[in-house]
Amino acid sequence: MIEQLSEAERVDALEGLPEWDHDEARDAITRSFAFADFSEAFGFMARVALLAEKADHHPEWSNVYNRVEILLTTHDAGGLSERDIDMAQAIDALVDTP
Ligand SMILES: C[C@H](O)[C@H](O)[C@H]1CNC2=NC(N)=NC(=O)C2=N1
């Protein structure tokens, strides 16, 4: 059974994820992305989808043209877990690599 992060664990984890915001109501993390156009945005979503399937951990997300909004939380834990942190780091690696 996957455990929900404690507040201290969450604060510590989010220090390494400066682009992500904590949604207190959902105990989730969110990040907004903007790409050059829809094709770039959808390509990004396709890559995230493969990560999610491999991790068996899926985002709640929306897409409008070149923008993608991602929310990560762990349904099985009732809030934020290590799986969300791992997924956020993997997603950041797709877009933040120099
Ligand atoms: C049975 C399967 O492992 C669960 O439904 C997985 C699938 N993907 C998931 N994704 C997310 N975000 N949270 C979960 O708790 C979760 N659980």
The ligand as a Gaussian input file, in Angstrom:
#p B3LYP/6-31G(d) Opt

LIG

0 1
 C       -4.587000      -0.520000     -10.232000
 C       -3.593000       0.548000     -10.634000
 O       -2.321000       0.236000     -10.146000
 C       -3.991000       1.860000      -9.983000
 O       -5.244000       2.279000     -10.421000
 C       -2.978000       2.944000     -10.326000
 C       -3.065000       3.429000     -11.738000
 N       -2.619000       4.791000     -11.916000
 C       -2.660000       5.663000     -10.898000
 N       -2.404000       6.947000     -11.100000
 C       -2.491000       7.832000     -10.094000
 N       -2.246000       9.139000     -10.318000
 N       -2.840000       7.454000      -8.873000
 C       -3.074000       6.190000      -8.548000
 O       -3.373000       5.881000      -7.398000
 C       -2.986000       5.204000      -9.587000
 N       -3.201000       3.943000      -9.344000

